[in-house]
């Protein structure tokens, strides 16, 4: 009977531990990325009463075997803060301080005074910085460079246009002085025009207008004009015309000159305080004579002359106004000039046995002998999850399940305590026999 007392005590201890685990889960139901825990128990080595058959064995109660985390994905909630990050899938954020490297699923990050991406406790988030040759190399602290985004002069303009094949050919010479008053601000003798903004070496913007003149059935001349540096009210022509040639299917054969299939360099003078002769290439797509098919380039079809798309590689100066992070973990600096620049890529780490990581508190985990070696990479590769910016992962605690576990543990505790009182009553009966 004494053995029964200790068996009942082990059951009370076990269910008390269960209640502690349940209480911890419920306390952390609003903790970011918290993973609920489960206490598992095993029976204690039994003793044999008679013979050697295991059927005659009596157990000695129960004992704690392990407290293991349930690593199911928590729900994602939107916060609107671009530095709040959630991992949708496998992996952990890697963070670091002077004491070592740690891992976490809690992505409530912020920027410190030095521009580093840090956790709520100040640990620096790890990743791959952009060194100018891509976002690879040694893993290190993620830092947002808030310096100005310097101006860049335009060197190439890419334009995708359709020119109306039914337009009338013009034999008269194109001129910027259409009314003959001596001021070149009245273009004349052209079929279509469009304007694109380009930038000089100081980041100043200039409007360049392309005038398209149909000279034959499948040939167009393109003239470029911009404001004169000495007289902003007048236009000035830039270089000789560019020649667009199409075949009978409306496909671009060449966007070069009358003597070459290579796009000409158009020379502009935007003033004396900037690079005086700025060379800009206008590319209308990969033509047949340039080794392409001409299918995805500019066209000459029986439709309205129109610009389908325009891009250019210059920009004004600007300062960083914020950050954005995409699903692959790439961190972009967003500048006031509308430009964005990749600053780096977040790293994620996975383990063969993530449930064996050592818990350190503050949403931190560390590698253990049982977790396996860390495998570090970038999001959406090597089985890593994707990054959801502006969201946080909630705790995966299921409150209903916790209450059921709590009730079961409470009843089991009461039942084991009843065993203690029953054995005590039996011992009282034995003692009364002696009396």
Beta strands, then each sheet from edge to edge (+ up, - down):
strand 1: 37-43
strand 2: 47-48
strand 3: 57-58
strand 4: 62-69
strand 5: 76-78
strand 6: 85-88
strand 7: 92-97
strand 8: 100-104
strand 9: 110-111
strand 10: 117-118
strand 11: 124-129
strand 12: 140-141
strand 13: 156-164
strand 14: 192-199
strand 15: 205-216
strand 16: 219-227
strand 17: 235-246
strand 18: 252-254
strand 19: 265-268
strand 20: 278-283
strand 21: 299-301
strand 22: 306-312
strand 23: 320-325
strand 24: 330-335
strand 25: 340-350
strand 26: 358-361
strand 27: 364-366
strand 28: 375-378
strand 29: 386-389
strand 30: 391-393
sheet 1: 1+ 4-
sheet 2: 2+ 3-
sheet 3: 5+ 30-
sheet 4: 6+ 29-
sheet 5: 8+ 7- 11+ 12-
sheet 6: 8+ 7- 25+ 24- 23+
sheet 7: 8+ 7- 25+ 28-
sheet 8: 9+ 10-
sheet 9: 19+ 20- 13- 21-
sheet 10: 19+ 20- 13- 22+
sheet 11: 14+ 15- 16+ 17- 18+
sheet 12: 26+ 27-
end
